[in-house]
Structure formats: structure tokens, C-alpha cells
Amino acid sequence: MSERETAFLEAATVAVGRHLPNTGRLGVAFSGGVDSSVLLALAARVLGRDEVVAVLGVSPSLAAAERIDAHRVASFIGVDVVEVETREMDRTGYRVNGPDRCFHCKDELFTRIGDEVVAAHRLDAVAYGENADDVRRPDRPGARAATRHRVLRPLADAGLDKVAVRRVARVLALPCADKPAAPCLASRIPHFSPVDQAKLGQVERAEAGLRRLGFTDLRVRHHDEVARVELPPADLVRAVTEPLRTQVHRAVTAAGFRFVAVDLAGIQSGAFTLPLVRSGHG
């Protein structure tokens, strides 16, 4: 690690440490993504590995591959993982899939952490990986759930944006340092189209099939019989050129879709939520 990297890491650690509890044990709502992994790693540096617990919410909206990756990252950091079964599918507000779906998901997670984990693991506080860029986005209703449950957001409070968080991950050589963003499977279903396990399973199988073909950053949006595949622009030509064109079609239709469309707009973060929020339907 260069002197510049060392200085950057130390500054980030100190900045985040200011927004962590001074004493006691911390639970980190953990997904294995870059944000929560960086928070987990920095918290472990500040408080000590034995004073930090990674809390992983497990439900049909979490892809099996993401669950495995989360354990791998936590093991690299040296922090124990506690799995909590979340039941957001039992919540009507989640299933109807309005623009506030993420609120109901996060509210369920933080409720489960409070009910099942805080006492069992003697936690004094809970934090999650919202960063400074997320604070400025209008399509993050999950933040309301964090406020409701008094969940800390040390990355955001320390002013670490996506670029800074990614840089910390690379300096620490975290296994997820270059991992693309991976929102939950429910984010692939258009708002007001009900979320159910069958749809989540279709999306998971289709995306897993595309990853086996070598695509790493992708979304498969569920439009009933139609799968709308989002890829980075650099992958678009490759995806529609033989021999991959046939393989892409086969992988997605094998997941239960009848038609496969490749979206020329590429990857679109907040593709379903942002238009509704901006039009006043959020």
C-alpha cells in the first residue's frame, strides 16, 4: 500500500469512526455489496472485529449467489455473519410493489434485526451502508425506514460518496471492490406489478444464466412474458452477435420467459422508480 493510499484509508477510517458508537457492539446491515462491505471493514478497524456483527437478511429477493458472496466478503474482513430470515413477502405494501417498496423491505429488515438480533448479540447500535450520493437521490425510500428505526449511516455522515467508497474497497483489496451494483431481485419488476416468488425466481435464473456466459454487470427486467435485458453499452453488440445471441436467448427463455429483448439504453439504475418519483407518484 502506497503512502497516499495509507493516508486516504486512515482519513476515511477516522471520518467514519466519528459516526460510530464510542463503546459497545455494532450490527451492520450487510449485503456483500461495496457500500455495506466498506462500512463493515471500517467499523471492524475502528471497533475491533469481535465488536462488529454482519447481519444478512435472507429472503426470496436475495439471489443465492449474492448470499454466498456476502459470506465470502465477511470472512475476508474477519467478521461473523448472522443470517436473519426476513418476511417482506408477507407485507401487502411490499407485494403491491409501489415506488415505496424499498421502505417496506428495509422496515422489515430493521424490525427483524431489532427483534431477533440486538438482544441475542448484545448490540448497542445498528448501521447500514447508505453513502453520501444516496442521500441526494429521491428514489431511496429505504432511508425512511432507517430513520424510523434509528439506524446509523456512518458513510453518508462522513461524506463518503460512491467514488470514495469504491476507492476504500480497492485499497483494502476487498473481494467486492470491483463488483457492480446488485440491487435486490424485486427491483427488476415494474412498479404496481405484484412481486411474487415465481417472478423473483425467473429473474434469478435468467441473470445466473447470463453470468455463466461471461456477463458481469446486468439486469433482467420482468415484463411478464418479456425479459428486458440491460447490459453496459460495451456488451450490447457482443450479446446480439452469434454465437452469444443464441446462447443469451436460450439462457433467458430457459428461466421461463417467452421473449427476450436487449435494451439499447444499457444499464439503468432506478429504471422503474426514478420516473415515478420525478412525476410525483412516489
C-alpha positions in Angstrom: 0.0 0.0 0.0 1.4 3.4 -1.0 1.8 6.3 1.4 -1.0 8.1 -0.5 -3.3 5.1 -0.1 -2.4 4.7 3.5 -3.2 8.3 4.2 -6.5 8.1 2.3 -7.6 5.0 4.2 -6.6 6.5 7.6 -8.6 9.6 6.8 -11.7 7.6 5.8 -11.4 5.4 8.8 -11.2 8.4 11.2 -14.1 10.1 9.4 -16.4 7.1 9.6 -15.2 6.3 13.2 -16.6 9.7 14.3 -20.1 8.4 13.5 -19.8 5.0 15.2 -20.7 4.4 18.8 -17.8 5.0 21.2 -18.4 1.8 23.1 -20.4 -1.4 22.7 -21.1 -3.7 19.8 -22.3 -2.7 16.3 -24.5 -4.6 13.9 -24.1 -3.8 10.3 -27.0 -4.5 7.9 -24.9 -6.3 5.3 -25.5 -7.4 1.8 -22.0 -8.1 0.5 -22.2 -5.1 -1.8 -19.5 -2.5 -1.9 -21.2 0.0 0.5 -22.1 -2.3 3.3 -18.7 -4.2 2.9 -16.7 -1.0 3.3 -18.8 0.0 6.3 -18.2 -3.4 7.8 -14.5 -3.3 7.2 -14.0 0.3 8.5 -16.2 -0.5 11.6 -14.0 -3.5 12.3 -10.9 -1.4 12.0 -12.3 1.2 14.5 -14.1 -1.0 17.0 -12.3 -4.4 16.5 -13.6 -7.4 14.7 -15.1 -9.0 17.8 -17.3 -5.9 18.4 -18.9 -5.9 14.9 -21.5 -8.3 13.6 -22.6 -8.5 9.9 -26.4 -9.0 9.7 -27.5 -10.6 6.4 -31.3 -10.5 5.6 -32.2 -13.7 3.7 -35.4 -13.9 1.7 -36.5 -14.8 -1.9 -35.4 -11.4 -3.0 -31.8 -12.3 -2.3 -30.1 -14.3 -5.0 -28.3 -17.4 -3.9 -25.1 -16.2 -5.5 -25.3 -12.9 -3.6 -25.7 -14.8 -0.3 -22.6 -16.8 -1.0 -20.6 -13.7 -2.0 -21.7 -11.9 1.2 -20.3 -14.7 3.4 -17.0 -14.7 1.4 -16.5 -10.9 1.9 -17.3 -11.0 5.6 -14.9 -13.9 6.0 -12.2 -11.9 4.3 -12.9 -9.0 6.7 -12.9 -11.4 9.6 -16.3 -10.6 11.0 -19.0 -13.1 11.9 -22.3 -13.2 9.8 -25.7 -13.6 11.4 -28.4 -14.5 9.0 -31.9 -13.2 9.6 -34.9 -14.5 7.7 -37.0 -11.6 6.6 -40.6 -11.9 5.6 -41.2 -8.8 3.4 -43.4 -11.1 1.1 -45.9 -11.2 4.0 -46.3 -7.4 3.8 -49.0 -6.1 1.4 -47.1 -2.8 0.9 -44.1 -4.8 -0.4 -46.1 -7.2 -2.6 -48.1 -4.4 -4.4 -44.7 -3.0 -5.4 -45.3 0.7 -5.4 -42.4 3.2 -5.5 -42.1 2.8 -1.7 -41.4 -1.0 -1.9 -37.9 -0.5 -0.6 -39.3 1.2 2.5 -41.3 -2.0 3.4 -38.2 -4.2 2.7 -35.9 -2.2 4.9 -38.5 -1.7 7.5 -38.9 -5.5 7.7 -35.1 -6.0 7.9 -34.6 -3.4 10.6 -37.6 -4.8 12.5 -36.1 -8.3 12.4 -32.7 -7.0 13.5 -34.3 -5.3 16.4 -36.5 -8.2 17.4 -34.1 -11.1 16.9 -30.5 -9.9 16.8 -30.0 -6.9 19.1 -30.6 -8.9 22.3 -29.1 -12.1 21.2 -25.8 -10.5 20.1 -25.8 -7.7 22.7 -25.8 -5.0 20.1 -25.7 -1.3 21.2 -26.4 0.1 17.7 -27.2 -0.9 14.1 -25.8 0.8 11.0 -26.3 0.4 7.2 -24.3 1.4 4.1 -26.0 4.5 2.8 -23.4 6.7 1.1 -23.3 10.4 0.6 -24.6 10.1 -3.0 -27.5 8.0 -1.9 -28.7 10.8 0.4 -29.2 13.1 -2.6 -31.2 10.6 -4.6 -35.0 10.9 -4.5 -35.6 7.1 -5.1 -34.3 5.8 -1.8 -37.4 5.2 0.4 -35.5 2.7 2.5 -33.8 5.7 4.1 -37.1 6.5 5.8 -37.1 3.1 7.4 -33.5 3.6 8.7 -34.6 6.9 10.3 -37.7 5.3 11.8 -35.5 2.6 13.5 -32.7 4.9 14.4 -30.2 3.1 12.2 -26.9 4.8 11.8 -25.5 5.8 8.4 -21.8 6.4 9.0 -20.6 6.5 5.4 -23.1 9.2 4.5 -22.5 11.2 7.7 -18.7 11.1 7.0 -19.3 12.4 3.5 -18.1 9.3 1.6 -19.6 9.2 -1.8 -19.6 6.3 -4.3 -16.2 7.1 -5.6 -14.6 7.3 -2.2 -16.3 4.1 -1.0 -15.1 2.2 -4.1 -11.6 3.6 -3.5 -11.6 2.4 0.1 -12.7 -1.1 -1.1 -9.8 -1.2 -3.5 -7.3 0.0 -1.0 -8.4 -2.7 1.4 -8.5 -5.3 -1.5 -12.0 -6.3 -0.6 -13.3 -9.2 -2.9 -16.2 -7.0 -3.9 -14.1 -3.9 -4.7 -14.9 -4.1 -8.4 -18.3 -5.7 -8.1 -21.1 -3.9 -10.0 -24.1 -2.7 -8.0 -26.5 -5.5 -7.3 -29.9 -4.3 -6.2 -32.4 -6.9 -4.9 -34.3 -9.1 -7.3 -37.5 -7.3 -6.7 -36.1 -4.1 -8.3 -36.4 -5.9 -11.7 -40.2 -5.9 -11.5 -42.1 -2.8 -12.7 -43.9 -0.9 -10.0 -47.5 -1.9 -9.5 -46.8 -5.3 -11.0 -47.1 -7.6 -7.9 -44.0 -9.1 -6.5 -44.1 -12.9 -6.1 -41.6 -15.7 -5.7 -42.2 -17.1 -9.2 -41.1 -13.8 -10.8 -38.1 -13.4 -8.5 -37.1 -17.0 -9.4 -37.3 -16.3 -13.1 -35.2 -13.2 -12.8 -32.6 -15.0 -10.6 -32.3 -17.9 -13.1 -32.1 -15.7 -16.1 -29.4 -13.5 -14.6 -27.4 -16.5 -13.4 -27.6 -17.9 -16.9 -26.2 -14.7 -18.4 -23.4 -14.6 -15.9 -22.4 -18.0 -16.9 -22.0 -16.6 -20.4 -19.5 -14.1 -19.1 -21.7 -11.0 -18.5 -21.0 -9.5 -15.1 -23.0 -6.2 -14.9 -26.6 -6.8 -16.0 -30.3 -6.6 -15.1 -33.1 -8.8 -16.4 -36.3 -6.7 -16.1 -39.5 -8.7 -15.7 -42.3 -7.7 -18.1 -44.5 -10.8 -17.8 -43.6 -12.9 -20.9 -40.9 -10.5 -21.9 -37.5 -10.2 -20.4 -35.8 -6.9 -21.0 -32.1 -7.4 -20.6 -30.0 -4.4 -19.6 -26.2 -4.5 -20.2 -23.4 -2.0 -20.3 -23.1 -0.4 -23.8 -19.8 -2.2 -24.4 -21.6 -5.6 -24.1 -24.6 -4.9 -26.4 -23.0 -5.9 -29.7 -21.5 -9.0 -28.2 -24.9 -10.0 -26.8 -26.7 -9.9 -30.1 -23.9 -11.4 -32.2 -23.5 -15.1 -32.8 -22.7 -17.4 -31.1 -23.7 -15.5 -27.9 -27.0 -14.3 -29.4 -28.5 -17.8 -29.4 -27.0 -18.6 -26.0 -28.4 -15.4 -24.5 -31.8 -16.2 -25.9 -31.6 -19.8 -24.6 -30.4 -18.8 -21.2 -33.3 -16.3 -20.6 -36.1 -18.4 -22.1 -34.9 -21.4 -20.0 -35.8 -19.2 -17.0 -39.4 -19.1 -18.1 -39.7 -16.1 -20.3 -41.2 -16.3 -23.8 -39.5 -13.3 -25.4 -36.1 -11.7 -24.9 -35.3 -8.0 -25.6 -32.0 -6.3 -25.2 -32.4 -2.7 -24.2 -30.3 -0.3 -26.3 -30.3 2.2 -23.4 -28.0 -0.2 -21.4 -27.9 -0.4 -17.6 -30.3 2.0 -15.9 -30.1 2.5 -12.2 -33.5 3.3 -10.8 -35.2 2.5 -14.1 -38.6 1.9 -12.6 -38.6 4.1 -9.5 -37.0 7.4 -10.7 -39.6 8.2 -13.4 -42.4 7.8 -10.9 -40.7 9.8 -8.2 -39.9 12.6 -10.6 -43.5 12.7 -11.9 -44.9 13.0 -8.4 -46.2 9.4 -8.0 -43.6 8.4 -5.3 
